[in-house]
């Protein structure tokens, strides 16, 4: 009876030790990858996924693509009206700097967001004859009165919180579109992990946008740099340029530029 109890208790003890170790790794590094944990603890990926799920169920971690991240590191999703009031002056400057990159006759893609909305406003002021593709209702509404702009709307499932169309229908349409320039708004941007957003469907749709563009420019105020959100959009290697404000930390700028990414700070 005693031996049977010891045999059944031992695996549970090892499991709890392993999960505590996983938490310690996340606290030190900010994130964990399933495949790396599997090799580290010499257990299957199925076992590690069970560990991560258990820790997420206890609200100690938050699942991300291929692993998990610290709960305190996750940038919460907020309605557009709330985001619009944050760092507004910086977003206006960023929008104008991004619009200044455009040339007559180009085809551009604008992701949903409050910073990309400022790009749309600046583009309309410049009176450029361009084609704008967007999945954002608020951007389409902003540009609809501009006769010099050819507007293409991407359809799909409407996310009320971001007023954007996402999902398989949007991704299918984006797969058939080729644009000169994507301007991507983000909720988090880390020099190693790349851009991220709180919603999985939004991230998948954004990834389809990245694949459709010759050039990808991330537009974000500096408060989001060095932070991460739940879902990674694309690797940092897919980014050509970042337009941000002058408060970007020098170490962040140096890390981006070391990867060959142009940084415009305004």
Helices and strands as residue ranges (DSSP letters): H 2-29, E 31-33, H 34-41, H 45-57, E 61-64, E 67-70, G 71-73, H 80-84, H 88-99, E 107-110, H 114-126, E 131-134, H 137-143, E 150-153, E 157-159, E 164-166, H 168-175, E 179-185, E 188-190, E 194-197, H 200-212, E 213-219, G 222-224, E 231-232, G 236-238, E 241-244, H 250-258, E 262-265
